[in-house]
Amino acid sequence: MFDLMVLAYQSDTTRIATFGMAFDGSNRSFREIGVREGHHHLSHHKNKRDWIDKLKKVDHFYMEQFAYFLEKMRSIREGNGSLLDNAMIDYGSVISDGNRHDHDDLPVLLAGKGGGSLTPGRHVKFNDDPPMMNLYLSMLERMGAPAERLGDSTGKLSNI
């Protein structure tokens, strides 16, 4: 699927795509990386070390897939940079701790330079727990499609 997304961006068929890597509530197993148990089941690990280790393997697998996508985007020349330089790629989760069903302090990675509108290569922590929609509102503005509100947004993020 990542290859198709890169091709769609490269050919200007689209510049917006959404791809859910998995519906982890489905409890899919990952036998191809040696994890027979379902991801959702393992996410409720009850602090059992062997479950956590298996969950780490699944998370590592997902990150390898995402790294492949970013590297492919980076390898394609576009204008004065790469396809990745002209993109904003949001990778994250709607839950930060599956064991507790915690929806705060979500792990989000924003890759690319957004055509020069983003400052990559750093970690930004927002202390006031802004809604995710604030990020998307800010991305829309950088894409030239400004909006006053989006979902439960409370404002734009300036420090991205």
N, CA and C of each residue as an Amber inpcrd file, in Angstrom:
protein
   480
   0.8170000  -1.1900000   0.0000000   0.0000000   0.0000000   0.0000000
   0.8680000   1.2640000   0.0000000   1.9720000   1.2210000   0.7390000
   2.8600000   2.3910000   0.7580000   3.3850000   2.7040000  -0.6380000
   3.7110000   1.6690000  -1.4070000   4.1900000   1.9000000  -2.7680000
   3.1350000   2.6130000  -3.6060000   1.8740000   2.2470000  -3.4370000
   0.7940000   2.9020000  -4.1720000   0.6400000   4.3640000  -3.7450000
   0.7970000   4.6210000  -2.4560000   0.7010000   5.9980000  -1.9780000
   1.8360000   6.8450000  -2.5560000   3.0390000   6.3110000  -2.5830000
   4.1700000   7.0420000  -3.1540000   3.9080000   7.3260000  -4.6280000
   3.4380000   6.3340000  -5.3440000   3.1350000   6.5160000  -6.7580000
   2.0510000   7.5830000  -6.9650000   1.0350000   7.5800000  -6.1180000
  -0.0340000   8.5830000  -6.2260000   0.5100000   9.9880000  -5.9810000
   1.3960000  10.1360000  -4.9910000   2.0170000  11.4440000  -4.7310000
   2.9280000  11.8450000  -5.8900000   3.7560000  10.9040000  -6.3160000
   4.7400000  11.1820000  -7.3730000   4.0620000  11.5890000  -8.6750000
   2.9410000  10.9700000  -8.9890000   2.2470000  11.2650000 -10.2400000
   1.2540000  12.4160000 -10.0910000   1.1870000  12.9940000  -8.9030000
   0.2400000  14.0760000  -8.6100000  -1.2150000  13.6450000  -8.7940000
  -1.4650000  12.3400000  -8.6750000  -2.8290000  11.8490000  -8.6980000
  -3.5690000  12.3740000  -7.4790000  -2.8440000  12.4580000  -6.3710000
  -3.3650000  13.0480000  -5.1420000  -2.1890000  13.5280000  -4.3090000
  -2.4510000  14.3850000  -3.3870000  -1.4560000  14.8020000  -2.4000000
  -2.0010000  14.5920000  -0.9960000  -3.1300000  13.9140000  -0.8960000
  -3.7180000  13.6120000   0.4050000  -4.0990000  12.1370000   0.4120000
  -3.6570000  11.4330000   1.4420000  -3.9970000  10.0180000   1.5660000
  -4.1170000   9.6650000   3.0390000  -4.9450000   8.7110000   3.3190000
  -5.0890000   8.1650000   4.6620000  -4.8980000   6.6650000   4.5600000
  -4.0670000   6.1340000   5.4220000  -3.8340000   4.6950000   5.4080000
  -3.7480000   4.1970000   6.8430000  -4.7270000   3.4150000   7.2390000
  -4.6900000   2.7560000   8.5390000  -3.9170000   1.4680000   8.3860000
  -2.7620000   1.3900000   9.0360000  -1.9140000   0.2100000   8.8580000
  -2.5780000  -1.0510000   9.3780000  -3.4330000  -0.9120000  10.3730000
  -4.1090000  -2.0850000  10.9120000  -5.2830000  -1.6310000  11.7600000
  -6.2590000  -2.4740000  11.8450000  -7.3220000  -2.2820000  12.8110000
  -6.9750000  -3.2270000  13.9470000  -6.2390000  -2.6970000  14.8980000
  -5.6760000  -3.5600000  15.9380000  -6.7320000  -4.1800000  16.8370000
  -7.9230000  -3.6330000  16.8330000  -9.0050000  -4.2630000  17.5700000
  -9.4070000  -5.6050000  16.9720000  -8.9260000  -5.8850000  15.7470000
  -9.2660000  -7.1420000  15.0900000  -8.5010000  -8.3190000  15.6800000
  -7.4870000  -8.0290000  16.4550000  -6.6660000  -9.0440000  17.1180000
  -5.8620000  -9.8830000  16.1320000  -5.4210000  -9.2560000  15.0470000
  -4.5840000  -9.9200000  14.0480000  -3.2950000 -10.4200000  14.6850000
  -2.8790000 -11.6050000  14.3020000  -1.5900000 -12.1200000  14.7650000
  -0.5150000 -11.7280000  13.7480000   0.7300000 -11.8480000  14.1490000
   1.8630000 -11.4710000  13.3030000   2.8370000 -12.6450000  13.2250000
   2.3470000 -13.7560000  12.7040000   3.1590000 -14.9710000  12.6140000
   4.4220000 -14.7510000  11.7850000   4.3510000 -13.8130000  10.8070000
   5.5080000 -13.5620000   9.9480000   6.7000000 -12.9730000  10.7150000
   6.4460000 -12.4460000  11.9130000   7.5570000 -11.9470000  12.7450000
   7.6420000 -12.7220000  14.0650000   6.9720000 -13.8640000  14.1210000
   7.0780000 -14.7370000  15.2790000   6.1460000 -14.4070000  16.4330000
   5.0750000 -13.6660000  16.1690000   4.1130000 -13.3290000  17.2200000
   2.7770000 -13.9730000  16.8610000   2.4500000 -15.0370000  17.5770000
   1.2370000 -15.8050000  17.2920000  -0.0140000 -15.1680000  17.9010000
   0.1700000 -14.4410000  18.9980000  -0.9630000 -13.8260000  19.6770000
  -1.4220000 -12.5760000  18.9220000  -2.6510000 -12.1880000  19.1830000
  -3.1950000 -10.9940000  18.5520000  -2.6410000  -9.7190000  19.1780000
  -2.4530000  -8.7160000  18.3360000  -1.9010000  -7.4350000  18.7860000
  -2.7810000  -6.8050000  19.8700000  -4.0760000  -6.7870000  19.6630000
  -4.9790000  -6.1800000  20.6440000  -4.8870000  -6.9050000  21.9820000
  -4.8840000  -8.2120000  21.9270000  -4.7680000  -9.0100000  23.1400000
  -3.4680000  -8.6640000  23.8770000  -2.3680000  -8.5900000  23.1430000
  -1.0750000  -8.2820000  23.7600000  -1.0180000  -6.8650000  24.3220000
  -1.7870000  -5.9550000  23.7280000  -1.7520000  -4.5720000  24.2110000
  -2.3050000  -4.4540000  25.6310000  -3.0720000  -5.4380000  26.0640000
  -3.5540000  -5.4950000  27.4530000  -2.6150000  -6.4170000  28.2480000
  -1.3530000  -6.0770000  28.2640000  -0.2720000  -6.9540000  28.7150000
  -0.2080000  -7.1960000  30.2140000  -0.9060000  -6.4240000  31.0170000
  -0.9120000  -6.6030000  32.4750000   0.5070000  -6.5930000  33.0390000
   1.3970000  -5.8740000  32.3560000   2.8090000  -5.7520000  32.7510000
   3.5750000  -7.0740000  32.7200000   3.0930000  -8.0360000  31.9450000
   3.8010000  -9.2990000  31.7670000   4.9250000  -9.0630000  30.7590000
   6.1500000  -9.3240000  31.1610000   7.3340000  -9.0320000  30.3480000
   7.2750000  -9.6920000  28.9720000   6.8640000 -10.9760000  28.9050000
   6.8540000 -11.6610000  27.6090000   5.8090000 -11.0590000  26.6630000
   4.6880000 -10.6020000  27.1950000   3.6850000  -9.9440000  26.3580000
   4.2200000  -8.6020000  25.8610000   4.8570000  -7.8650000  26.7340000
   5.4250000  -6.5680000  26.3490000   6.4780000  -6.7560000  25.2640000
   7.3140000  -7.7840000  25.4040000   8.3360000  -8.0550000  24.3890000
   7.7090000  -8.3670000  23.0280000   6.6170000  -9.1200000  23.0300000
   5.9250000  -9.4270000  21.7730000   5.2800000  -8.1680000  21.1940000
   4.7180000  -7.3520000  22.0450000   4.1210000  -6.0980000  21.6030000
   5.1830000  -5.1890000  20.9890000   6.3600000  -5.1770000  21.5700000
   7.4710000  -4.3990000  21.0090000   7.8460000  -4.8880000  19.6160000
   7.8010000  -6.2090000  19.4160000   8.1090000  -6.7550000  18.0870000
   7.1020000  -6.2670000  17.0460000   5.8350000  -6.2480000  17.4230000
   4.7950000  -5.7820000  16.5010000   4.9930000  -4.2910000  16.2150000
   5.2260000  -3.5070000  17.2550000   5.4370000  -2.0640000  17.0680000
   6.6690000  -1.8000000  16.2010000   7.7110000  -2.5840000  16.4000000
   8.9240000  -2.4470000  15.5900000   8.6280000  -2.7650000  14.1220000
   7.8260000  -3.8000000  13.9030000   7.4150000  -4.1580000  12.5410000
   6.6940000  -2.9830000  11.8770000   5.7530000  -2.3820000  12.5900000
   5.0380000  -1.2260000  12.0450000   5.9930000  -0.0830000  11.7180000
   6.9370000   0.1830000  12.5970000   7.8820000   1.2810000  12.3640000
   8.7890000   0.9770000  11.1750000   9.1510000  -0.2760000  10.9770000
   9.9450000  -0.6370000   9.7950000   9.1610000  -0.3510000   8.5100000
   7.8660000  -0.6550000   8.5250000   7.0350000  -0.3890000   7.3530000
   6.9580000   1.1130000   7.0870000   6.8000000   1.8890000   8.1420000
   6.7200000   3.3400000   7.9960000   8.0600000   3.9060000   7.5310000
   9.1630000   3.3990000   8.0540000  10.4930000   3.8550000   7.6300000
  10.7100000   3.5680000   6.1490000  10.2450000   2.4240000   5.6780000
  10.3300000   2.0870000   4.2560000   9.6200000   3.1530000   3.4240000
   8.4230000   3.5260000   3.8420000   7.6320000   4.5370000   3.1530000
   8.3720000   5.8780000   3.1100000   8.8860000   6.3100000   4.2450000
   9.5970000   7.5930000   4.2900000  10.8470000   7.5660000   3.4170000
  11.5760000   6.4680000   3.4540000  12.7920000   6.3730000   2.6500000
  12.4620000   6.4040000   1.1570000  11.3940000   5.7510000   0.7860000
  10.9660000   5.7830000  -0.6160000  10.5860000   7.2080000  -1.0260000
   9.8830000   7.9190000  -0.1600000   9.5220000   9.3160000  -0.4280000
  10.7830000  10.1850000  -0.5390000  11.7390000   9.9250000   0.3300000
  12.9850000  10.7070000   0.3300000  13.8180000  10.4450000  -0.9260000
  13.6920000   9.2670000  -1.4930000  14.5270000   8.8920000  -2.6390000
  14.0360000   9.4870000  -3.9630000  12.8480000  10.0260000  -3.9830000
  12.2770000  10.5660000  -5.2170000  12.4920000  12.0660000  -5.2710000
  13.2170000  12.5130000  -6.2820000  13.5070000  13.9400000  -6.4540000
  12.2590000  14.6740000  -6.9080000  12.0330000  15.8360000  -6.3250000
  10.9180000  16.6860000  -6.7140000  11.3290000  18.1370000  -6.4810000
  11.3730000  18.9100000  -7.5340000  11.8000000  20.3020000  -7.4110000
  13.2210000  20.3770000  -6.8860000  13.4390000  21.2250000  -5.8970000
  14.7690000  21.3810000  -5.2900000  15.0270000  20.4010000  -4.1560000
  14.1350000  19.4680000  -3.9320000  14.2980000  18.5210000  -2.8340000
  13.7550000  17.1600000  -3.1960000  13.0860000  16.5680000  -2.2490000
  12.5070000  15.2430000  -2.4510000  10.9990000  15.3090000  -2.2620000
  10.3570000  14.2250000  -2.6120000   8.9210000  14.1060000  -2.3920000
   8.6100000  14.2800000  -0.9050000   9.4600000  13.7280000  -0.0540000
   9.2680000  13.8510000   1.3950000   9.4200000  15.3080000   1.8480000
  10.3530000  16.0410000   1.2410000  10.5220000  17.4560000   1.6030000
   9.2490000  18.2560000   1.3560000   8.4660000  17.8480000   0.4010000
   7.2510000  18.5770000   0.0430000   5.9950000  17.9770000   0.6550000
   6.1670000  17.0860000   1.6030000   5.0280000  16.3880000   2.2060000
   4.9480000  16.6470000   3.7080000   3.7830000  16.3480000   4.2660000
   3.5610000  16.3110000   5.7100000   2.9160000  14.9600000   5.9820000
   3.6410000  14.0900000   6.6470000   3.1730000  12.7280000   6.9020000
   2.9820000  12.5660000   8.4080000   1.7580000  12.3120000   8.8000000
   1.4070000  12.1180000  10.2060000   1.3110000  10.6230000  10.4760000
   2.0780000  10.1620000  11.4460000   2.0340000   8.7500000  11.8450000
   1.7910000   8.7190000  13.3410000   0.7890000   8.0020000  13.7580000
   0.5340000   7.9640000  15.1880000  -0.5220000   6.9550000  15.5470000
  -0.9980000   7.1160000  16.7370000  -1.9680000   6.1990000  17.2950000
  -3.0280000   6.9980000  18.0470000  -4.1950000   6.4270000  18.1830000
  -5.2590000   7.0810000  18.9370000  -5.2470000   6.6600000  20.4020000
  -4.2610000   5.8500000  20.7520000  -4.1550000   5.3970000  22.1360000
  -2.6780000   5.3520000  22.5130000  -2.3440000   5.8350000  23.6860000
  -0.9400000   5.8650000  24.0800000  -0.5450000   4.6610000  24.9300000
  -1.4800000   4.0880000  25.6270000  -1.1910000   2.9160000  26.4510000
  -2.3930000   1.9830000  26.3830000  -2.2650000   0.9230000  25.5850000
  -3.3550000  -0.0240000  25.4120000  -3.7040000  -0.7730000  26.6710000
  -2.7360000  -0.9480000  27.5370000  -2.9810000  -1.6570000  28.7890000
  -3.9880000  -0.9040000  29.6540000  -3.9360000   0.4230000  29.5970000
  -4.8290000   1.2580000  30.4100000  -5.8870000   1.9810000  29.5770000
  -5.8770000   1.7810000  28.2560000  -6.7720000   2.5080000  27.3450000
  -6.6060000   4.0140000  27.5240000  -5.3760000   4.4470000  27.6000000
  -5.0470000   5.8470000  27.8220000  -5.0510000   6.5980000  26.4960000
  -5.7920000   7.6890000  26.4270000  -5.9140000   8.4860000  25.2090000
  -5.2060000   9.8340000  25.3360000  -4.3900000  10.0010000  26.3490000
  -3.6480000  11.2460000  26.5520000  -2.2020000  11.0600000  26.1150000
  -1.5480000  12.1740000  25.8120000  -0.1340000  12.1600000  25.4470000
   0.1310000  11.1570000  24.3200000  -0.6130000  11.3270000  23.2360000
  -0.5390000  10.3940000  22.1120000   0.8230000  10.4390000  21.4210000
   1.3220000   9.2800000  21.0170000   2.5770000   9.2470000  20.2620000
   2.3100000   9.6250000  18.8060000   2.8310000  10.7560000  18.3730000
   2.6040000  11.2480000  17.0130000   3.9390000  11.6260000  16.4040000
   4.1590000  11.1910000  15.1860000   5.3580000  11.5600000  14.4480000
   4.9080000  12.3250000  13.2140000   5.4560000  13.5120000  13.0170000
   5.1600000  14.3090000  11.8420000   6.4350000  14.3800000  11.0170000
   6.4070000  13.7420000   9.8570000   7.5910000  13.6600000   8.9970000
   7.4170000  14.5590000   7.7810000   8.5390000  14.9150000   7.1880000
   8.5420000  15.7670000   6.0120000   8.7790000  17.2190000   6.3930000
   8.9160000  18.0350000   5.3690000   9.1680000  19.4570000   5.6060000
   7.9950000  20.3330000   5.1840000   6.9500000  19.7270000   4.6450000
   5.7820000  20.5060000   4.2510000   6.1200000  21.6480000   3.3120000
   7.0320000  21.3910000   2.3660000   7.4370000  22.4300000   1.4220000
   8.1770000  23.5720000   2.0920000   8.8020000  23.2960000   3.2310000
   9.5410000  24.3160000   3.9680000   8.7520000  24.9400000   5.1060000
   7.5170000  24.5230000   5.3170000   6.6860000  25.1140000   6.3680000
   6.8220000  24.4140000   7.7170000   7.5360000  23.2860000   7.7530000
   7.7500000  22.5510000   9.0000000   9.2300000  22.5590000   9.3570000
   9.5110000  22.4360000  10.6360000  10.8860000  22.3270000  11.1200000
  11.0830000  20.8980000  11.6380000  11.6490000  20.0210000  10.8170000
  11.7810000  18.6110000  11.2110000  12.9970000  18.3640000  12.1040000
  13.1290000  17.1240000  12.5400000  14.3170000  16.6870000  13.2730000
  14.3440000  17.0610000  14.7370000  13.1960000  17.1550000  15.3620000
  13.1800000  17.5240000  16.7820000  11.9620000  16.9140000  17.4520000
  11.9960000  16.9270000  18.7540000  10.8900000  16.4410000  19.5730000
  10.1910000  17.6550000  20.1770000   8.8890000  17.7270000  19.9990000
   8.1190000  18.8370000  20.5450000   7.0950000  18.2670000  21.5140000
   7.1140000  18.7600000  22.7350000   6.1310000  18.3380000  23.7320000
   5.2020000  19.5090000  23.9970000   3.9140000  19.2350000  23.9020000
   2.9000000  20.2470000  24.1720000   2.3520000  19.9930000  25.5660000
   2.6030000  20.8980000  26.4760000   2.2050000  20.7110000  27.8730000
   0.7150000  20.8880000  28.1150000   0.0410000  21.6160000  27.2400000
  -1.3720000  21.9030000  27.4790000  -2.3160000  20.8800000  26.8570000
  -1.8000000  19.7390000  26.3970000  -2.6160000  18.6550000  25.8240000
  -3.5920000  19.1370000  24.7540000  -3.0950000  19.7380000  23.6780000
  -4.0180000  20.2120000  22.6370000  -4.6630000  19.0310000  21.9190000
  -5.8760000  19.2130000  21.4160000  -6.5240000  18.1480000  20.6460000
  -5.7560000  17.8730000  19.3560000  -5.8270000  16.6480000  18.8630000
  -5.1800000  16.2880000  17.5970000  -5.6540000  17.1810000  16.4570000
  -6.8800000  17.6340000  16.5220000  -7.4140000  18.4770000  15.4540000
  -6.6170000  19.7770000  15.3200000  -5.9410000  20.2090000  16.3860000
  -5.0920000  21.4000000  16.2820000  -3.9430000  21.1460000  15.3030000
  -3.3990000  19.9440000  15.3260000  -2.3470000  19.5950000  14.3800000
  -2.8920000  19.6150000  12.9570000  -4.0400000  18.9940000  12.7470000
  -4.6110000  18.9350000  11.4070000  -5.0090000  20.3130000  10.9010000
  -5.5080000  21.1610000  11.7800000  -5.8370000  22.5370000  11.4160000
  -4.5800000  23.2760000  10.9660000  -3.4970000  23.0460000  11.6680000
  -2.2150000  23.6750000  11.3200000  -1.6750000  23.1450000   9.9990000
  -1.8540000  21.8610000   9.7530000  -1.4150000  21.2770000   8.4930000
  -2.2370000  21.8290000   7.3270000  -3.5280000  21.9750000   7.5270000
  -4.3760000  22.5570000   6.4790000  -3.8930000  23.9530000   6.1070000
  -3.5780000  24.7450000   7.1040000  -3.0980000  26.1020000   6.8370000
  -1.8250000  26.0740000   6.0060000  -0.9180000  25.1650000   6.3370000
   0.3400000  25.0660000   5.6070000   0.1390000  24.5450000   4.1820000
  -0.9770000  23.8770000   3.9440000  -1.2970000  23.3820000   2.6010000
  -2.0230000  24.4360000   1.7670000  -2.2790000  25.5850000   2.3630000
  -2.9920000  26.6310000   1.6370000  -4.4970000  26.4860000   1.6900000
  -4.9900000  25.7440000   2.6640000  -6.4310000  25.5610000   2.8380000
  -6.8080000  25.9180000   4.2720000  -6.6130000  27.1890000   4.6600000
  -6.8540000  27.5660000   6.0550000  -8.3160000  27.4030000   6.4520000
  -8.5210000  27.0710000   7.7080000  -9.8590000  26.9320000   8.2730000
  -9.8310000  27.5130000   9.6800000 -10.9390000  27.9690000  10.1460000
 -11.0290000  28.5370000  11.4990000 -11.1050000  27.4370000  12.5550000
 -11.8440000  26.3700000  12.2580000 -12.0200000  25.2630000  13.1980000
 -12.0300000  23.9540000  12.4340000 -11.7030000  22.9100000  13.1410000
 -11.7920000  21.5620000  12.5890000 -12.0900000  20.6370000  13.7570000
 -13.2260000  19.9770000  13.7240000 -13.5880000  19.0950000  14.8240000
 -13.5550000  19.8150000  16.1550000 -12.7960000  19.2660000  17.1030000
 -12.7130000  19.8670000  18.4370000 -11.4810000  20.7530000  18.6050000
 -10.9620000  21.2840000  17.4990000  -9.7600000  22.1220000  17.5760000
 -10.0020000  23.3290000  18.4690000  -8.9050000  23.7740000  19.0890000
  -8.9540000  24.9550000  19.9380000  -8.0030000  26.0320000  19.4230000
  -7.2960000  25.7500000  18.3590000  -6.3550000  26.7090000  17.7830000
  -5.2930000  25.9760000  16.9830000  -4.4240000  26.7630000  16.3720000
  -3.3620000  26.1870000  15.5380000  -2.0940000  26.0180000  16.3770000
  -1.2840000  25.0380000  15.9730000   0.0130000  24.8160000  16.6110000
   1.0570000  25.6050000  15.8490000   1.7360000  26.4870000  16.5180000
   2.7380000  27.3030000  15.8200000   4.1100000  26.6580000  15.8450000
   4.3610000  25.7800000  16.7830000   5.6960000  25.2210000  16.9810000
   5.8760000  23.8660000  16.3120000   5.4400000  23.7630000  15.0640000
   5.6680000  22.5070000  14.3490000   6.5450000  22.8220000  13.1980000
